[in-house]
Amino acid sequence: MFKLYFAPTSAYVRKVMISAHCLGLAGQIELLDSAAHPVQRDERIARLNPLAKVPALQTPEGLALYDSRVICEYLDAYAGGGLFPTGSARWPCLARQALGDGLLDAALLARYESTARPADKHWPGWVEAQWLKVRAALAEIERQAPTFSPGPSDIGLIALGCALGYLDFRFAELNWRAGHPATAAWFAQLEQHPALRATRPVA
């Protein structure tokens, strides 16, 4: 069995679990409880990941792996491939993964500013800078969306789906679908896939 430190609200954990479902490995992963937090360190996670961040995976051989990008590529190789294209298709796929992860990073930083930082230290300019990144990422996804396949066929599309799902989960008031019709149409199909349905975040 694989062992995975997880958080049910983490979009990066979701990325790993969507990949595991698509690769037929979800049933081989034991989920370990954790309390990942940007300030309060969970030493349980630190046993596998010195950064004390999820996801952190222990392989059956005892190898510790982190973060989501490394874990997903390991699971893909373990299962015999499928989510990481080879040849010239690999680079656009990895760029889409970076775009999705970057959108997530910015949204998380904006959230931490209001939930983890004391109110008297809030920095509105910092939050607006993160939302600028989110808006720019959404614009780029909208530009590319007509070319996307309808399912989670590669790690880039999985990452984008997790990022959009996180916006729905934490920032429903953003209403990102307004002004992004191609992205909204693609995501409406993607989120019906069994792997996404099985991994929807729980508050």
Backbone as JSON Lines, residues from 0, in Angstrom:
{"i":0,"aa":"M","n":[0.83,-1.21,0.0],"ca":[0.0,0.0,0.0],"c":[0.86,1.26,0.0]}
{"i":1,"aa":"F","n":[0.4,2.25,-0.72],"ca":[0.95,3.6,-0.59],"c":[0.3,4.26,0.62]}
{"i":2,"aa":"K","n":[1.01,5.2,1.25],"ca":[0.47,5.97,2.35],"c":[0.57,7.44,1.99]}
{"i":3,"aa":"L","n":[-0.55,8.15,2.11],"ca":[-0.6,9.54,1.68],"c":[-1.13,10.41,2.81]}
{"i":4,"aa":"Y","n":[-0.3,11.35,3.26],"ca":[-0.81,12.39,4.14],"c":[-1.64,13.35,3.29]}
{"i":5,"aa":"F","n":[-2.86,13.59,3.76],"ca":[-3.79,14.33,2.92],"c":[-4.58,15.34,3.75]}
{"i":6,"aa":"A","n":[-5.26,16.23,3.05],"ca":[-6.27,17.11,3.63],"c":[-7.44,17.1,2.65]}
{"i":7,"aa":"P","n":[-8.67,16.92,3.13],"ca":[-9.8,16.79,2.21],"c":[-10.1,18.06,1.43]}
{"i":8,"aa":"T","n":[-9.55,19.2,1.86],"ca":[-9.79,20.46,1.17],"c":[-8.65,20.85,0.23]}
{"i":9,"aa":"S","n":[-7.55,20.09,0.23],"ca":[-6.38,20.48,-0.55],"c":[-6.55,20.14,-2.02]}
{"i":10,"aa":"A","n":[-6.42,21.14,-2.88],"ca":[-6.5,20.9,-4.32],"c":[-5.29,20.13,-4.83]}
{"i":11,"aa":"Y","n":[-4.15,20.25,-4.14],"ca":[-2.97,19.5,-4.55],"c":[-3.12,18.02,-4.21]}
{"i":12,"aa":"V","n":[-3.71,17.73,-3.05],"ca":[-4.04,16.34,-2.74],"c":[-5.05,15.82,-3.76]}
{"i":13,"aa":"R","n":[-6.03,16.64,-4.1],"ca":[-7.02,16.22,-5.09],"c":[-6.35,15.88,-6.42]}
{"i":14,"aa":"K","n":[-5.36,16.65,-6.8],"ca":[-4.64,16.37,-8.05],"c":[-4.03,14.98,-8.02]}
{"i":15,"aa":"V","n":[-3.43,14.64,-6.89],"ca":[-2.84,13.31,-6.73],"c":[-3.91,12.23,-6.81]}
{"i":16,"aa":"M","n":[-5.04,12.45,-6.12],"ca":[-6.06,11.42,-6.08],"c":[-6.81,11.27,-7.4]}
{"i":17,"aa":"I","n":[-7.01,12.37,-8.13],"ca":[-7.59,12.24,-9.48],"c":[-6.65,11.41,-10.35]}
{"i":18,"aa":"S","n":[-5.37,11.7,-10.28],"ca":[-4.4,10.93,-11.05],"c":[-4.45,9.46,-10.67]}
{"i":19,"aa":"A","n":[-4.53,9.19,-9.35],"ca":[-4.58,7.81,-8.88],"c":[-5.83,7.1,-9.4]}
{"i":20,"aa":"H","n":[-6.96,7.78,-9.38],"ca":[-8.19,7.19,-9.92],"c":[-8.04,6.88,-11.41]}
{"i":21,"aa":"C","n":[-7.51,7.83,-12.15],"ca":[-7.35,7.63,-13.6],"c":[-6.38,6.49,-13.91]}
{"i":22,"aa":"L","n":[-5.41,6.27,-13.05],"ca":[-4.39,5.24,-13.26],"c":[-4.76,3.91,-12.62]}
{"i":23,"aa":"G","n":[-5.92,3.84,-11.96],"ca":[-6.34,2.6,-11.32],"c":[-5.62,2.28,-10.03]}
{"i":24,"aa":"L","n":[-5.08,3.3,-9.36],"ca":[-4.29,3.1,-8.14],"c":[-4.98,3.59,-6.88]}
{"i":25,"aa":"A","n":[-6.14,4.19,-6.99],"ca":[-6.76,4.81,-5.81],"c":[-6.98,3.81,-4.69]}
{"i":26,"aa":"G","n":[-7.32,2.59,-5.03],"ca":[-7.57,1.58,-4.02],"c":[-6.32,1.1,-3.31]}
{"i":27,"aa":"Q","n":[-5.16,1.5,-3.79],"ca":[-3.89,1.1,-3.18],"c":[-3.3,2.19,-2.28]}
{"i":28,"aa":"I","n":[-4.05,3.26,-2.06],"ca":[-3.54,4.38,-1.28],"c":[-4.28,4.48,0.05]}
{"i":29,"aa":"E","n":[-3.53,4.4,1.14],"ca":[-4.07,4.61,2.47],"c":[-3.94,6.09,2.82]}
{"i":30,"aa":"L","n":[-5.06,6.71,3.15],"ca":[-5.06,8.13,3.48],"c":[-4.78,8.32,4.96]}
{"i":31,"aa":"L","n":[-3.77,9.12,5.26],"ca":[-3.36,9.37,6.64],"c":[-3.81,10.76,7.07]}
{"i":32,"aa":"D","n":[-4.43,10.83,8.22],"ca":[-4.94,12.09,8.73],"c":[-3.79,13.07,8.99]}
{"i":33,"aa":"S","n":[-4.05,14.33,8.74],"ca":[-3.05,15.37,9.01],"c":[-3.76,16.69,9.22]}
{"i":34,"aa":"A","n":[-3.0,17.68,9.68],"ca":[-3.55,19.01,9.89],"c":[-2.59,20.03,9.3]}
{"i":35,"aa":"A","n":[-2.45,19.98,7.99],"ca":[-1.54,20.91,7.31],"c":[-2.01,22.34,7.51]}
{"i":36,"aa":"H","n":[-1.06,23.23,7.78],"ca":[-1.38,24.63,8.05],"c":[-0.15,25.46,7.7]}
{"i":37,"aa":"P","n":[-0.35,26.67,7.15],"ca":[0.81,27.47,6.74],"c":[1.66,27.97,7.91]}
{"i":38,"aa":"V","n":[1.1,27.97,9.13],"ca":[1.83,28.48,10.29],"c":[2.07,27.39,11.32]}
{"i":39,"aa":"Q","n":[1.04,26.62,11.63],"ca":[1.12,25.6,12.67],"c":[1.59,24.28,12.06]}
{"i":40,"aa":"R","n":[2.8,23.9,12.38],"ca":[3.45,22.75,11.77],"c":[2.9,21.43,12.31]}
{"i":41,"aa":"D","n":[2.61,20.49,11.42],"ca":[2.16,19.16,11.8],"c":[3.35,18.2,11.64]}
{"i":42,"aa":"E","n":[3.88,17.75,12.74],"ca":[5.08,16.91,12.71],"c":[4.81,15.53,12.12]}
{"i":43,"aa":"R","n":[3.55,15.12,12.08],"ca":[3.24,13.84,11.42],"c":[3.62,13.91,9.95]}
{"i":44,"aa":"I","n":[3.25,15.0,9.29],"ca":[3.58,15.16,7.88],"c":[5.09,15.28,7.72]}
{"i":45,"aa":"A","n":[5.73,15.99,8.64],"ca":[7.17,16.24,8.55],"c":[7.99,14.96,8.58]}
{"i":46,"aa":"R","n":[7.41,13.87,9.06],"ca":[8.13,12.59,9.03],"c":[8.42,12.16,7.6]}
{"i":47,"aa":"L","n":[7.55,12.56,6.67],"ca":[7.78,12.24,5.25],"c":[8.29,13.45,4.48]}
{"i":48,"aa":"N","n":[7.78,14.63,4.81],"ca":[8.12,15.85,4.07],"c":[8.62,16.88,5.07]}
{"i":49,"aa":"P","n":[9.91,17.23,5.04],"ca":[10.43,18.2,6.01],"c":[9.75,19.56,5.93]}
{"i":50,"aa":"L","n":[9.07,19.85,4.82],"ca":[8.34,21.1,4.71],"c":[6.99,21.03,5.42]}
{"i":51,"aa":"A","n":[6.6,19.82,5.85],"ca":[5.33,19.6,6.56],"c":[4.13,20.07,5.75]}
{"i":52,"aa":"K","n":[4.17,19.79,4.45],"ca":[3.07,20.15,3.57],"c":[2.5,18.89,2.93]}
{"i":53,"aa":"V","n":[1.2,18.95,2.63],"ca":[0.56,17.86,1.88],"c":[0.42,18.29,0.43]}
{"i":54,"aa":"P","n":[0.41,17.27,-0.46],"ca":[0.47,15.84,-0.22],"c":[1.91,15.36,0.02]}
{"i":55,"aa":"A","n":[2.01,14.31,0.84],"ca":[3.28,13.63,1.06],"c":[3.0,12.14,1.0]}
{"i":56,"aa":"L","n":[3.73,11.43,0.15],"ca":[3.46,10.02,-0.14],"c":[4.62,9.15,0.29]}
{"i":57,"aa":"Q","n":[4.28,8.01,0.9],"ca":[5.27,6.97,1.16],"c":[4.97,5.8,0.25]}
{"i":58,"aa":"T","n":[5.95,5.37,-0.54],"ca":[5.76,4.25,-1.45],"c":[5.83,2.94,-0.67]}
{"i":59,"aa":"P","n":[5.41,1.82,-1.28],"ca":[5.5,0.52,-0.59],"c":[6.93,0.18,-0.17]}
{"i":60,"aa":"E","n":[7.91,0.74,-0.86],"ca":[9.32,0.48,-0.53],"c":[9.84,1.43,0.56]}
{"i":61,"aa":"G","n":[9.01,2.38,0.98],"ca":[9.42,3.3,2.02],"c":[9.98,4.61,1.53]}
{"i":62,"aa":"L","n":[9.97,4.85,0.21],"ca":[10.46,6.11,-0.34],"c":[9.46,7.22,-0.05]}
{"i":63,"aa":"A","n":[9.95,8.37,0.43],"ca":[9.1,9.53,0.69],"c":[9.13,10.47,-0.51]}
{"i":64,"aa":"L","n":[7.95,10.85,-0.99],"ca":[7.85,11.72,-2.16],"c":[6.93,12.9,-1.87]}
{"i":65,"aa":"Y","n":[7.27,14.05,-2.41],"ca":[6.48,15.28,-2.31],"c":[7.05,16.19,-3.37]}
{"i":66,"aa":"D","n":[6.36,17.12,-3.98],"ca":[5.01,17.57,-3.81],"c":[4.09,16.89,-4.82]}
{"i":67,"aa":"S","n":[2.96,17.51,-5.18],"ca":[2.0,16.86,-6.07],"c":[2.6,16.55,-7.43]}
{"i":68,"aa":"R","n":[3.46,17.41,-7.94],"ca":[4.03,17.17,-9.28],"c":[4.89,15.92,-9.29]}
{"i":69,"aa":"V","n":[5.7,15.75,-8.25],"ca":[6.57,14.58,-8.16],"c":[5.74,13.33,-7.93]}
{"i":70,"aa":"I","n":[4.76,13.41,-7.03],"ca":[3.93,12.25,-6.72],"c":[3.16,11.79,-7.94]}
{"i":71,"aa":"C","n":[2.56,12.74,-8.66],"ca":[1.77,12.36,-9.84],"c":[2.65,11.7,-10.9]}
{"i":72,"aa":"E","n":[3.84,12.22,-11.1],"ca":[4.71,11.62,-12.11],"c":[5.17,10.24,-11.66]}
{"i":73,"aa":"Y","n":[5.43,10.07,-10.37],"ca":[5.8,8.75,-9.86],"c":[4.66,7.75,-10.08]}
{"i":74,"aa":"L","n":[3.43,8.13,-9.71],"ca":[2.3,7.22,-9.87],"c":[2.08,6.86,-11.33]}
{"i":75,"aa":"D","n":[2.27,7.84,-12.2],"ca":[2.13,7.59,-13.63],"c":[3.15,6.56,-14.1]}
{"i":76,"aa":"A","n":[4.4,6.72,-13.69],"ca":[5.43,5.76,-14.06],"c":[5.16,4.39,-13.45]}
{"i":77,"aa":"Y","n":[4.7,4.37,-12.22],"ca":[4.4,3.11,-11.52],"c":[3.31,2.34,-12.25]}
{"i":78,"aa":"A","n":[2.32,3.05,-12.75],"ca":[1.18,2.42,-13.42],"c":[1.44,2.11,-14.89]}
{"i":79,"aa":"G","n":[2.58,2.55,-15.4],"ca":[2.9,2.28,-16.8],"c":[2.61,3.42,-17.75]}
{"i":80,"aa":"G","n":[2.32,4.6,-17.2],"ca":[2.17,5.78,-18.04],"c":[0.74,6.05,-18.47]}
{"i":81,"aa":"G","n":[0.55,7.26,-19.01],"ca":[-0.74,7.65,-19.52],"c":[-1.07,9.11,-19.31]}
{"i":82,"aa":"L","n":[-0.6,9.7,-18.22],"ca":[-0.95,11.08,-17.92],"c":[0.12,12.09,-18.31]}
{"i":83,"aa":"F","n":[1.31,11.59,-18.62],"ca":[2.42,12.47,-19.01],"c":[2.83,12.11,-20.44]}
{"i":84,"aa":"P","n":[2.42,12.92,-21.42],"ca":[2.75,12.62,-22.81],"c":[4.26,12.62,-23.04]}
{"i":85,"aa":"T","n":[4.67,11.96,-24.09],"ca":[6.06,11.98,-24.51],"c":[6.2,12.81,-25.77]}
{"i":86,"aa":"G","n":[7.42,13.08,-26.16],"ca":[7.67,13.84,-27.38],"c":[7.22,15.28,-27.25]}
{"i":87,"aa":"S","n":[6.84,15.88,-28.36],"ca":[6.52,17.31,-28.37],"c":[5.27,17.65,-27.57]}
{"i":88,"aa":"A","n":[4.39,16.68,-27.35],"ca":[3.16,16.95,-26.58],"c":[3.44,17.12,-25.09]}
{"i":89,"aa":"R","n":[4.63,16.67,-24.64],"ca":[4.92,16.75,-23.21],"c":[4.99,18.19,-22.7]}
{"i":90,"aa":"W","n":[5.58,19.07,-23.49],"ca":[5.86,20.42,-22.98],"c":[4.6,21.27,-22.82]}
{"i":91,"aa":"P","n":[3.66,21.27,-23.78],"ca":[2.41,21.99,-23.53],"c":[1.65,21.43,-22.33]}
{"i":92,"aa":"C","n":[1.71,20.12,-22.14],"ca":[1.05,19.49,-21.0],"c":[1.65,19.98,-19.69]}
{"i":93,"aa":"L","n":[2.97,19.99,-19.59],"ca":[3.62,20.45,-18.36],"c":[3.4,21.94,-18.14]}
{"i":94,"aa":"A","n":[3.32,22.7,-19.23],"ca":[3.02,24.13,-19.08],"c":[1.61,24.33,-18.53]}
{"i":95,"aa":"R","n":[0.65,23.5,-18.97],"ca":[-0.7,23.59,-18.42],"c":[-0.7,23.21,-16.94]}
{"i":96,"aa":"Q","n":[0.1,22.22,-16.57],"ca":[0.19,21.88,-15.15],"c":[0.73,23.07,-14.35]}
{"i":97,"aa":"A","n":[1.75,23.72,-14.86],"ca":[2.32,24.88,-14.18],"c":[1.29,26.02,-14.08]}
{"i":98,"aa":"L","n":[0.48,26.19,-15.12],"ca":[-0.55,27.23,-15.11],"c":[-1.59,26.94,-14.04]}
{"i":99,"aa":"G","n":[-2.05,25.69,-13.97],"ca":[-3.02,25.32,-12.95],"c":[-2.46,25.44,-11.55]}
{"i":100,"aa":"D","n":[-1.23,24.95,-11.35],"ca":[-0.6,25.05,-10.04],"c":[-0.36,26.51,-9.65]}
{"i":101,"aa":"G","n":[0.01,27.33,-10.62],"ca":[0.24,28.75,-10.33],"c":[-1.03,29.48,-9.96]}
{"i":102,"aa":"L","n":[-2.13,29.14,-10.63],"ca":[-3.42,29.72,-10.26],"c":[-3.76,29.34,-8.82]}
{"i":103,"aa":"L","n":[-3.56,28.06,-8.51],"ca":[-3.81,27.57,-7.14],"c":[-2.94,28.28,-6.12]}
{"i":104,"aa":"D","n":[-1.66,28.41,-6.42],"ca":[-0.74,29.09,-5.49],"c":[-1.25,30.5,-5.17]}
{"i":105,"aa":"A","n":[-1.66,31.23,-6.21],"ca":[-2.11,32.61,-6.0],"c":[-3.39,32.64,-5.19]}
{"i":106,"aa":"A","n":[-4.33,31.76,-5.49],"ca":[-5.6,31.73,-4.75],"c":[-5.36,31.36,-3.28]}
{"i":107,"aa":"L","n":[-4.45,30.42,-3.04],"ca":[-4.13,30.03,-1.66],"c":[-3.5,31.19,-0.9]}
{"i":108,"aa":"L","n":[-2.58,31.9,-1.54],"ca":[-1.94,33.03,-0.86],"c":[-2.96,34.12,-0.52]}
{"i":109,"aa":"A","n":[-3.9,34.34,-1.42],"ca":[-4.95,35.32,-1.14],"c":[-5.8,34.86,0.04]}
{"i":110,"aa":"R","n":[-6.11,33.57,0.08],"ca":[-6.91,33.04,1.2],"c":[-6.14,33.11,2.51]}
{"i":111,"aa":"Y","n":[-4.86,32.73,2.49],"ca":[-4.07,32.77,3.72],"c":[-3.99,34.18,4.3]}
{"i":112,"aa":"E","n":[-3.98,35.18,3.43],"ca":[-3.88,36.55,3.91],"c":[-5.06,36.9,4.82]}
{"i":113,"aa":"S","n":[-6.23,36.33,4.49],"ca":[-7.41,36.65,5.29],"c":[-7.7,35.64,6.39]}
{"i":114,"aa":"T","n":[-7.17,34.41,6.28],"ca":[-7.5,33.38,7.26],"c":[-6.36,33.04,8.21]}
{"i":115,"aa":"A","n":[-5.12,33.25,7.8],"ca":[-3.98,32.87,8.63],"c":[-3.22,34.06,9.2]}
{"i":116,"aa":"R","n":[-3.31,35.21,8.54],"ca":[-2.58,36.39,9.01],"c":[-3.46,37.23,9.93]}
{"i":117,"aa":"P","n":[-2.92,37.76,11.02],"ca":[-3.72,38.63,11.9],"c":[-4.31,39.8,11.14]}
{"i":118,"aa":"A","n":[-5.52,40.19,11.53],"ca":[-6.26,41.22,10.8],"c":[-5.49,42.53,10.69]}
{"i":119,"aa":"D","n":[-4.73,42.89,11.73],"ca":[-4.02,44.16,11.7],"c":[-2.79,44.13,10.8]}
{"i":120,"aa":"K","n":[-2.49,42.96,10.26],"ca":[-1.35,42.83,9.35],"c":[-1.77,42.53,7.92]}
{"i":121,"aa":"H","n":[-3.06,42.58,7.63],"ca":[-3.52,42.32,6.27],"c":[-2.95,43.35,5.31]}
{"i":122,"aa":"W","n":[-2.62,42.89,4.11],"ca":[-2.0,43.74,3.1],"c":[-2.86,43.68,1.83]}
{"i":123,"aa":"P","n":[-3.76,44.64,1.62],"ca":[-4.67,44.6,0.46],"c":[-3.93,44.55,-0.87]}
{"i":124,"aa":"G","n":[-2.81,45.25,-0.96],"ca":[-2.05,45.23,-2.21],"c":[-1.54,43.85,-2.56]}
{"i":125,"aa":"W","n":[-1.16,43.1,-1.54],"ca":[-0.7,41.72,-1.75],"c":[-1.83,40.86,-2.29]}
{"i":126,"aa":"V","n":[-3.01,40.99,-1.69],"ca":[-4.17,40.2,-2.12],"c":[-4.52,40.54,-3.56]}
{"i":127,"aa":"E","n":[-4.53,41.82,-3.9],"ca":[-4.87,42.21,-5.27],"c":[-3.84,41.68,-6.26]}
{"i":128,"aa":"A","n":[-2.58,41.63,-5.87],"ca":[-1.56,41.08,-6.76],"c":[-1.81,39.59,-7.04]}
{"i":129,"aa":"Q","n":[-2.29,38.86,-6.02],"ca":[-2.61,37.44,-6.23],"c":[-3.82,37.3,-7.15]}
{"i":130,"aa":"W","n":[-4.82,38.15,-6.98],"ca":[-6.0,38.05,-7.85],"c":[-5.68,38.45,-9.27]}
{"i":131,"aa":"L","n":[-4.72,39.33,-9.45],"ca":[-4.28,39.65,-10.8],"c":[-3.72,38.4,-11.49]}
{"i":132,"aa":"K","n":[-2.95,37.6,-10.74],"ca":[-2.43,36.34,-11.29],"c":[-3.56,35.38,-11.62]}
{"i":133,"aa":"V","n":[-4.55,35.3,-10.73],"ca":[-5.69,34.42,-10.99],"c":[-6.41,34.85,-12.26]}
{"i":134,"aa":"R","n":[-6.67,36.14,-12.41],"ca":[-7.39,36.62,-13.6],"c":[-6.58,36.36,-14.87]}
{"i":135,"aa":"A","n":[-5.27,36.56,-14.79],"ca":[-4.43,36.31,-15.96],"c":[-4.43,34.83,-16.32]}
{"i":136,"aa":"A","n":[-4.39,33.96,-15.31],"ca":[-4.43,32.52,-15.56],"c":[-5.76,32.12,-16.2]}
{"i":137,"aa":"L","n":[-6.85,32.67,-15.68],"ca":[-8.17,32.37,-16.26],"c":[-8.25,32.81,-17.72]}
{"i":138,"aa":"A","n":[-7.68,33.95,-18.03],"ca":[-7.69,34.43,-19.42],"c":[-6.91,33.48,-20.32]}
{"i":139,"aa":"E","n":[-5.8,32.95,-19.84],"ca":[-5.01,32.03,-20.65],"c":[-5.73,30.68,-20.8]}
{"i":140,"aa":"I","n":[-6.36,30.21,-19.73],"ca":[-7.13,28.97,-19.84],"c":[-8.26,29.15,-20.85]}
{"i":141,"aa":"E","n":[-8.93,30.29,-20.81],"ca":[-10.01,30.56,-21.76],"c":[-9.5,30.54,-23.2]}
{"i":142,"aa":"R","n":[-8.3,31.07,-23.41],"ca":[-7.72,31.07,-24.77],"c":[-7.47,29.65,-25.25]}
{"i":143,"aa":"Q","n":[-7.04,28.77,-24.35],"ca":[-6.69,27.41,-24.75],"c":[-7.86,26.43,-24.69]}
{"i":144,"aa":"A","n":[-8.89,26.75,-23.95],"ca":[-9.96,25.79,-23.65],"c":[-10.57,25.1,-24.87]}
{"i":145,"aa":"P","n":[-10.74,25.78,-26.0],"ca":[-11.34,25.08,-27.15],"c":[-10.52,23.89,-27.64]}
{"i":146,"aa":"T","n":[-9.26,23.81,-27.26],"ca":[-8.41,22.69,-27.7],"c":[-8.37,21.54,-26.7]}
{"i":147,"aa":"F","n":[-9.0,21.68,-25.53],"ca":[-8.89,20.67,-24.49],"c":[-9.79,19.47,-24.77]}
{"i":148,"aa":"S","n":[-9.31,18.28,-24.41],"ca":[-10.16,17.11,-24.44],"c":[-11.14,17.18,-23.27]}
{"i":149,"aa":"P","n":[-12.3,16.5,-23.36],"ca":[-13.33,16.67,-22.34],"c":[-13.04,15.98,-21.01]}
{"i":150,"aa":"G","n":[-12.09,15.06,-20.98],"ca":[-11.81,14.33,-19.74],"c":[-10.43,14.65,-19.2]}
{"i":151,"aa":"P","n":[-10.1,14.07,-18.03],"ca":[-8.77,14.28,-17.41],"c":[-7.71,13.4,-18.06]}
{"i":152,"aa":"S","n":[-7.41,13.7,-19.31],"ca":[-6.56,12.81,-20.11],"c":[-5.08,13.01,-19.88]}
{"i":153,"aa":"D","n":[-4.68,14.12,-19.26],"ca":[-3.27,14.32,-18.95],"c":[-3.14,15.19,-17.7]}
{"i":154,"aa":"I","n":[-1.93,15.27,-17.18],"ca":[-1.72,15.95,-15.91],"c":[-1.98,17.45,-16.0]}
{"i":155,"aa":"G","n":[-1.8,18.01,-17.18],"ca":[-2.08,19.43,-17.34],"c":[-3.56,19.74,-17.17]}
{"i":156,"aa":"L","n":[-4.42,18.95,-17.78],"ca":[-5.85,19.16,-17.66],"c":[-6.34,18.86,-16.24]}
{"i":157,"aa":"I","n":[-5.73,17.85,-15.61],"ca":[-6.07,17.56,-14.22],"c":[-5.75,18.76,-13.33]}
{"i":158,"aa":"A","n":[-4.58,19.34,-13.5],"ca":[-4.18,20.5,-12.7],"c":[-5.12,21.68,-12.91]}
{"i":159,"aa":"L","n":[-5.5,21.93,-14.16],"ca":[-6.42,23.03,-14.42],"c":[-7.78,22.76,-13.8]}
{"i":160,"aa":"G","n":[-8.24,21.52,-13.88],"ca":[-9.52,21.18,-13.27],"c":[-9.5,21.36,-11.76]}
{"i":161,"aa":"C","n":[-8.4,20.99,-11.12],"ca":[-8.29,21.17,-9.67],"c":[-8.28,22.64,-9.3]}
{"i":162,"aa":"A","n":[-7.63,23.46,-10.1],"ca":[-7.59,24.89,-9.81],"c":[-8.97,25.52,-9.93]}
{"i":163,"aa":"L","n":[-9.69,25.18,-10.98],"ca":[-11.04,25.73,-11.15],"c":[-11.97,25.21,-10.06]}
{"i":164,"aa":"G","n":[-11.82,23.95,-9.7],"ca":[-12.64,23.41,-8.62],"c":[-12.36,24.09,-7.3]}
{"i":165,"aa":"Y","n":[-11.11,24.47,-7.06],"ca":[-10.76,25.17,-5.83],"c":[-11.42,26.56,-5.8]}
{"i":166,"aa":"L","n":[-11.44,27.24,-6.94],"ca":[-12.12,28.53,-6.98],"c":[-13.6,28.37,-6.64]}
{"i":167,"aa":"D","n":[-14.23,27.32,-7.17],"ca":[-15.63,27.07,-6.83],"c":[-15.8,26.81,-5.34]}
{"i":168,"aa":"F","n":[-14.87,26.06,-4.77],"ca":[-14.98,25.63,-3.38],"c":[-14.74,26.77,-2.4]}
{"i":169,"aa":"R","n":[-13.72,27.55,-2.63],"ca":[-13.33,28.6,-1.68],"c":[-13.78,30.0,-2.06]}
{"i":170,"aa":"F","n":[-14.02,30.23,-3.35],"ca":[-14.3,31.6,-3.81],"c":[-15.49,31.59,-4.78]}
{"i":171,"aa":"A","n":[-16.6,31.0,-4.34],"ca":[-17.78,30.91,-5.22],"c":[-18.24,32.29,-5.67]}
{"i":172,"aa":"E","n":[-18.03,33.29,-4.81],"ca":[-18.47,34.65,-5.15],"c":[-17.69,35.24,-6.32]}
{"i":173,"aa":"L","n":[-16.57,34.64,-6.66],"ca":[-15.77,35.13,-7.78],"c":[-16.52,34.98,-9.1]}
{"i":174,"aa":"N","n":[-17.34,33.93,-9.2],"ca":[-18.13,33.68,-10.42],"c":[-17.24,33.72,-11.66]}
{"i":175,"aa":"W","n":[-16.18,32.88,-11.64],"ca":[-15.2,32.92,-12.72],"c":[-15.79,32.54,-14.07]}
{"i":176,"aa":"R","n":[-16.93,31.86,-14.08],"ca":[-17.53,31.45,-15.36],"c":[-17.97,32.64,-16.19]}
{"i":177,"aa":"A","n":[-18.36,33.72,-15.52],"ca":[-18.76,34.93,-16.24],"c":[-17.55,35.47,-16.99]}
{"i":178,"aa":"G","n":[-17.65,35.57,-18.27],"ca":[-16.55,36.06,-19.09],"c":[-15.6,34.98,-19.56]}
{"i":179,"aa":"H","n":[-15.84,33.73,-19.16],"ca":[-14.98,32.62,-19.59],"c":[-15.85,31.46,-20.08]}
{"i":180,"aa":"P","n":[-16.61,31.68,-21.15],"ca":[-17.59,30.67,-21.57],"c":[-16.97,29.37,-22.06]}
{"i":181,"aa":"A","n":[-15.84,29.45,-22.75],"ca":[-15.21,28.22,-23.25],"c":[-14.68,27.38,-22.09]}
{"i":182,"aa":"T","n":[-14.09,28.05,-21.11],"ca":[-13.6,27.35,-19.93],"c":[-14.75,26.73,-19.15]}
{"i":183,"aa":"A","n":[-15.84,27.47,-19.0],"ca":[-17.0,26.97,-18.27],"c":[-17.58,25.74,-18.95]}
{"i":184,"aa":"A","n":[-17.68,25.77,-20.29],"ca":[-18.23,24.63,-21.02],"c":[-17.34,23.4,-20.88]}
{"i":185,"aa":"W","n":[-16.01,23.61,-20.96],"ca":[-15.09,22.49,-20.8],"c":[-15.16,21.91,-19.39]}
{"i":186,"aa":"F","n":[-15.17,22.79,-18.39],"ca":[-15.17,22.32,-17.0],"c":[-16.47,21.6,-16.66]}
{"i":187,"aa":"A","n":[-17.58,22.02,-17.26],"ca":[-18.86,21.35,-17.0],"c":[-18.79,19.88,-17.4]}
{"i":188,"aa":"Q","n":[-18.07,19.58,-18.47],"ca":[-17.88,18.19,-18.87],"c":[-16.87,17.5,-17.96]}
{"i":189,"aa":"L","n":[-15.76,18.17,-17.69],"ca":[-14.69,17.56,-16.92],"c":[-15.16,17.13,-15.54]}
{"i":190,"aa":"E","n":[-15.92,17.98,-14.86],"ca":[-16.26,17.69,-13.47],"c":[-17.27,16.57,-13.33]}
{"i":191,"aa":"Q","n":[-17.81,16.06,-14.44],"ca":[-18.69,14.9,-14.38],"c":[-17.93,13.59,-14.47]}
{"i":192,"aa":"H","n":[-16.63,13.66,-14.75],"ca":[-15.83,12.44,-14.83],"c":[-15.8,11.77,-13.44]}
{"i":193,"aa":"P","n":[-15.86,10.43,-13.39],"ca":[-15.88,9.75,-12.09],"c":[-14.71,10.12,-11.17]}
{"i":194,"aa":"A","n":[-13.52,10.36,-11.73],"ca":[-12.37,10.7,-10.9],"c":[-12.55,12.05,-10.21]}
{"i":195,"aa":"L","n":[-13.18,12.99,-10.88],"ca":[-13.44,14.3,-10.26],"c":[-14.61,14.22,-9.29]}
{"i":196,"aa":"R","n":[-15.61,13.45,-9.63],"ca":[-16.76,13.31,-8.73],"c":[-16.35,12.66,-7.41]}
{"i":197,"aa":"A","n":[-15.41,11.7,-7.5],"ca":[-14.97,10.98,-6.31],"c":[-14.06,11.79,-5.41]}
{"i":198,"aa":"T","n":[-13.54,12.9,-5.91],"ca":[-12.53,13.66,-5.16],"c":[-12.96,15.09,-4.85]}
{"i":199,"aa":"R","n":[-14.22,15.38,-4.98],"ca":[-14.67,16.75,-4.69],"c":[-14.33,17.11,-3.25]}
{"i":200,"aa":"P","n":[-13.86,18.32,-3.03],"ca":[-13.43,18.71,-1.68],"c":[-14.58,18.76,-0.69]}
{"i":201,"aa":"V","n":[-14.26,18.47,0.57],"ca":[-15.24,18.47,1.64],"c":[-14.77,19.46,2.69]}
{"i":202,"aa":"A","n":[-15.62,20.37,3.07],"ca":[-15.24,21.38,4.07],"c":[-15.06,20.75,5.45]}
